[in-house]
Amino acid sequence: MGEVKKRRVGDRGQITLPKELREEFDIGGGDEIEIRKESGKIVIEKPITRDDLAAGYRARADQLRDLHEEMGGVSQEADEYLGDVPEWE
């Protein structure tokens, strides 16, 4: 767990997120955040955007493509090493 930051809640329930956290999570003035109760705690997080989802899907597709290329010749190598598979009876 990270360093604990304390903030005082204003009369209208407002708090200021520490600058380090705003920068780390790319939260700026006017951005929306999600606030919910979870396991007896208040959770504040930046919602996932369509751009975030698209970037995640692209990264996963790249990983799968790399794996496919890496494993492409494995079956052929195994056949060459082990020979033909015997017939099932």
mmCIF file of the C-alpha atoms, coordinates in Angstrom:
data_MODEL
# 
_entry.id   MODEL 
# 
loop_
_atom_site.group_PDB 
_atom_site.id 
_atom_site.type_symbol 
_atom_site.label_atom_id 
_atom_site.label_alt_id 
_atom_site.label_comp_id 
_atom_site.label_asym_id 
_atom_site.label_entity_id 
_atom_site.label_seq_id 
_atom_site.pdbx_PDB_ins_code 
_atom_site.Cartn_x 
_atom_site.Cartn_y 
_atom_site.Cartn_z 
_atom_site.occupancy 
_atom_site.B_iso_or_equiv 
_atom_site.pdbx_formal_charge 
_atom_site.auth_seq_id 
_atom_site.auth_comp_id 
_atom_site.auth_asym_id 
_atom_site.auth_atom_id 
_atom_site.pdbx_PDB_model_num 
ATOM 1  C CA . MET A 1 1  ? 0.000   0.000   0.000   1.00 0.00 ? 1  MET A CA 1 
ATOM 2  C CA . GLY A 1 2  ? 1.202   3.499   -0.766  1.00 0.00 ? 2  GLY A CA 1 
ATOM 3  C CA . GLU A 1 3  ? 1.889   6.418   1.491   1.00 0.00 ? 3  GLU A CA 1 
ATOM 4  C CA . VAL A 1 4  ? -1.163  7.639   3.422   1.00 0.00 ? 4  VAL A CA 1 
ATOM 5  C CA . LYS A 1 5  ? -2.232  11.204  2.637   1.00 0.00 ? 5  LYS A CA 1 
ATOM 6  C CA . LYS A 1 6  ? -4.593  13.010  5.013   1.00 0.00 ? 6  LYS A CA 1 
ATOM 7  C CA . ARG A 1 7  ? -7.013  15.687  3.846   1.00 0.00 ? 7  ARG A CA 1 
ATOM 8  C CA . ARG A 1 8  ? -9.607  17.708  5.704   1.00 0.00 ? 8  ARG A CA 1 
ATOM 9  C CA . VAL A 1 9  ? -13.169 17.503  4.386   1.00 0.00 ? 9  VAL A CA 1 
ATOM 10 C CA . GLY A 1 10 ? -14.699 20.911  3.687   1.00 0.00 ? 10 GLY A CA 1 
ATOM 11 C CA . ASP A 1 11 ? -18.123 22.037  4.910   1.00 0.00 ? 11 ASP A CA 1 
ATOM 12 C CA . ARG A 1 12 ? -19.731 20.931  1.637   1.00 0.00 ? 12 ARG A CA 1 
ATOM 13 C CA . GLY A 1 13 ? -17.975 17.521  1.665   1.00 0.00 ? 13 GLY A CA 1 
ATOM 14 C CA . GLN A 1 14 ? -15.204 18.526  -0.718  1.00 0.00 ? 14 GLN A CA 1 
ATOM 15 C CA . ILE A 1 15 ? -11.652 17.185  -0.604  1.00 0.00 ? 15 ILE A CA 1 
ATOM 16 C CA . THR A 1 16 ? -8.572  17.891  -2.697  1.00 0.00 ? 16 THR A CA 1 
ATOM 17 C CA . LEU A 1 17 ? -6.835  14.905  -4.244  1.00 0.00 ? 17 LEU A CA 1 
ATOM 18 C CA . PRO A 1 18 ? -3.067  15.080  -3.690  1.00 0.00 ? 18 PRO A CA 1 
ATOM 19 C CA . LYS A 1 19 ? -1.175  16.416  -6.712  1.00 0.00 ? 19 LYS A CA 1 
ATOM 20 C CA . GLU A 1 20 ? 0.982   13.283  -6.936  1.00 0.00 ? 20 GLU A CA 1 
ATOM 21 C CA . LEU A 1 21 ? -2.119  11.086  -7.282  1.00 0.00 ? 21 LEU A CA 1 
ATOM 22 C CA . ARG A 1 22 ? -3.763  13.427  -9.807  1.00 0.00 ? 22 ARG A CA 1 
ATOM 23 C CA . GLU A 1 23 ? -0.616  13.274  -11.931 1.00 0.00 ? 23 GLU A CA 1 
ATOM 24 C CA . GLU A 1 24 ? -0.148  9.511   -11.545 1.00 0.00 ? 24 GLU A CA 1 
ATOM 25 C CA . PHE A 1 25 ? -3.746  8.774   -12.540 1.00 0.00 ? 25 PHE A CA 1 
ATOM 26 C CA . ASP A 1 26 ? -4.000  11.602  -15.082 1.00 0.00 ? 26 ASP A CA 1 
ATOM 27 C CA . ILE A 1 27 ? -6.900  13.324  -13.326 1.00 0.00 ? 27 ILE A CA 1 
ATOM 28 C CA . GLY A 1 28 ? -7.411  16.979  -14.126 1.00 0.00 ? 28 GLY A CA 1 
ATOM 29 C CA . GLY A 1 29 ? -9.921  19.700  -13.337 1.00 0.00 ? 29 GLY A CA 1 
ATOM 30 C CA . GLY A 1 30 ? -13.320 18.889  -14.832 1.00 0.00 ? 30 GLY A CA 1 
ATOM 31 C CA . ASP A 1 31 ? -12.577 15.144  -15.187 1.00 0.00 ? 31 ASP A CA 1 
ATOM 32 C CA . GLU A 1 32 ? -15.172 12.699  -13.940 1.00 0.00 ? 32 GLU A CA 1 
ATOM 33 C CA . ILE A 1 33 ? -14.315 10.214  -11.210 1.00 0.00 ? 33 ILE A CA 1 
ATOM 34 C CA . GLU A 1 34 ? -16.299 7.329   -9.770  1.00 0.00 ? 34 GLU A CA 1 
ATOM 35 C CA . ILE A 1 35 ? -16.971 7.130   -6.038  1.00 0.00 ? 35 ILE A CA 1 
ATOM 36 C CA . ARG A 1 36 ? -18.449 4.028   -4.417  1.00 0.00 ? 36 ARG A CA 1 
ATOM 37 C CA . LYS A 1 37 ? -18.559 2.090   -1.193  1.00 0.00 ? 37 LYS A CA 1 
ATOM 38 C CA . GLU A 1 38 ? -16.680 -1.223  -1.295  1.00 0.00 ? 38 GLU A CA 1 
ATOM 39 C CA . SER A 1 39 ? -16.074 -3.540  1.657   1.00 0.00 ? 39 SER A CA 1 
ATOM 40 C CA . GLY A 1 40 ? -16.694 -0.746  4.144   1.00 0.00 ? 40 GLY A CA 1 
ATOM 41 C CA . LYS A 1 41 ? -14.354 1.699   2.373   1.00 0.00 ? 41 LYS A CA 1 
ATOM 42 C CA . ILE A 1 42 ? -14.791 4.664   0.060   1.00 0.00 ? 42 ILE A CA 1 
ATOM 43 C CA . VAL A 1 43 ? -13.194 3.980   -3.327  1.00 0.00 ? 43 VAL A CA 1 
ATOM 44 C CA . ILE A 1 44 ? -12.373 6.794   -5.748  1.00 0.00 ? 44 ILE A CA 1 
ATOM 45 C CA . GLU A 1 45 ? -11.248 5.866   -9.245  1.00 0.00 ? 45 GLU A CA 1 
ATOM 46 C CA . LYS A 1 46 ? -11.035 7.235   -12.721 1.00 0.00 ? 46 LYS A CA 1 
ATOM 47 C CA . PRO A 1 47 ? -13.611 5.566   -14.978 1.00 0.00 ? 47 PRO A CA 1 
ATOM 48 C CA . ILE A 1 48 ? -12.390 3.474   -17.898 1.00 0.00 ? 48 ILE A CA 1 
ATOM 49 C CA . THR A 1 49 ? -12.937 5.291   -21.183 1.00 0.00 ? 49 THR A CA 1 
ATOM 50 C CA . ARG A 1 50 ? -13.532 3.847   -24.643 1.00 0.00 ? 50 ARG A CA 1 
ATOM 51 C CA . ASP A 1 51 ? -9.975  4.899   -25.529 1.00 0.00 ? 51 ASP A CA 1 
ATOM 52 C CA . ASP A 1 52 ? -8.627  2.993   -22.491 1.00 0.00 ? 52 ASP A CA 1 
ATOM 53 C CA . LEU A 1 53 ? -10.575 -0.107  -23.527 1.00 0.00 ? 53 LEU A CA 1 
ATOM 54 C CA . ALA A 1 54 ? -9.422  0.157   -27.130 1.00 0.00 ? 54 ALA A CA 1 
ATOM 55 C CA . ALA A 1 55 ? -5.792  0.491   -26.023 1.00 0.00 ? 55 ALA A CA 1 
ATOM 56 C CA . GLY A 1 56 ? -6.169  -2.568  -23.795 1.00 0.00 ? 56 GLY A CA 1 
ATOM 57 C CA . TYR A 1 57 ? -7.692  -4.617  -26.621 1.00 0.00 ? 57 TYR A CA 1 
ATOM 58 C CA . ARG A 1 58 ? -4.907  -3.538  -28.992 1.00 0.00 ? 58 ARG A CA 1 
ATOM 59 C CA . ALA A 1 59 ? -2.233  -4.527  -26.457 1.00 0.00 ? 59 ALA A CA 1 
ATOM 60 C CA . ARG A 1 60 ? -3.883  -7.933  -25.926 1.00 0.00 ? 60 ARG A CA 1 
ATOM 61 C CA . ALA A 1 61 ? -4.144  -8.502  -29.692 1.00 0.00 ? 61 ALA A CA 1 
ATOM 62 C CA . ASP A 1 62 ? -0.432  -7.691  -30.024 1.00 0.00 ? 62 ASP A CA 1 
ATOM 63 C CA . GLN A 1 63 ? 0.403   -10.199 -27.252 1.00 0.00 ? 63 GLN A CA 1 
ATOM 64 C CA . LEU A 1 64 ? -1.664  -12.915 -28.949 1.00 0.00 ? 64 LEU A CA 1 
ATOM 65 C CA . ARG A 1 65 ? -0.094  -12.168 -32.336 1.00 0.00 ? 65 ARG A CA 1 
ATOM 66 C CA . ASP A 1 66 ? 3.402   -12.423 -30.829 1.00 0.00 ? 66 ASP A CA 1 
ATOM 67 C CA . LEU A 1 67 ? 2.504   -15.716 -29.147 1.00 0.00 ? 67 LEU A CA 1 
ATOM 68 C CA . HIS A 1 68 ? 1.071   -17.090 -32.391 1.00 0.00 ? 68 HIS A CA 1 
ATOM 69 C CA . GLU A 1 69 ? 4.260   -16.179 -34.262 1.00 0.00 ? 69 GLU A CA 1 
ATOM 70 C CA . GLU A 1 70 ? 6.442   -17.675 -31.528 1.00 0.00 ? 70 GLU A CA 1 
ATOM 71 C CA . MET A 1 71 ? 4.483   -20.933 -31.429 1.00 0.00 ? 71 MET A CA 1 
ATOM 72 C CA . GLY A 1 72 ? 3.966   -21.172 -35.204 1.00 0.00 ? 72 GLY A CA 1 
ATOM 73 C CA . GLY A 1 73 ? 6.764   -23.599 -35.902 1.00 0.00 ? 73 GLY A CA 1 
ATOM 74 C CA . VAL A 1 74 ? 6.512   -25.625 -32.694 1.00 0.00 ? 74 VAL A CA 1 
ATOM 75 C CA . SER A 1 75 ? 4.198   -28.303 -34.086 1.00 0.00 ? 75 SER A CA 1 
ATOM 76 C CA . GLN A 1 76 ? 6.369   -28.792 -37.160 1.00 0.00 ? 76 GLN A CA 1 
ATOM 77 C CA . GLU A 1 77 ? 9.501   -29.013 -34.981 1.00 0.00 ? 77 GLU A CA 1 
ATOM 78 C CA . ALA A 1 78 ? 7.808   -31.607 -32.759 1.00 0.00 ? 78 ALA A CA 1 
ATOM 79 C CA . ASP A 1 79 ? 6.800   -33.697 -35.786 1.00 0.00 ? 79 ASP A CA 1 
ATOM 80 C CA . GLU A 1 80 ? 10.346  -33.578 -37.102 1.00 0.00 ? 80 GLU A CA 1 
ATOM 81 C CA . TYR A 1 81 ? 11.786  -34.567 -33.730 1.00 0.00 ? 81 TYR A CA 1 
ATOM 82 C CA . LEU A 1 82 ? 9.213   -37.214 -32.742 1.00 0.00 ? 82 LEU A CA 1 
ATOM 83 C CA . GLY A 1 83 ? 8.170   -38.489 -36.144 1.00 0.00 ? 83 GLY A CA 1 
ATOM 84 C CA . ASP A 1 84 ? 4.633   -39.329 -37.172 1.00 0.00 ? 84 ASP A CA 1 
ATOM 85 C CA . VAL A 1 85 ? 1.992   -39.871 -34.536 1.00 0.00 ? 85 VAL A CA 1 
ATOM 86 C CA . PRO A 1 86 ? 0.877   -43.523 -34.340 1.00 0.00 ? 86 PRO A CA 1 
ATOM 87 C CA . GLU A 1 87 ? -2.647  -44.351 -35.429 1.00 0.00 ? 87 GLU A CA 1 
ATOM 88 C CA . TRP A 1 88 ? -5.276  -44.606 -32.694 1.00 0.00 ? 88 TRP A CA 1 
ATOM 89 C CA . GLU A 1 89 ? -7.014  -47.947 -32.505 1.00 0.00 ? 89 GLU A CA 1 
# 
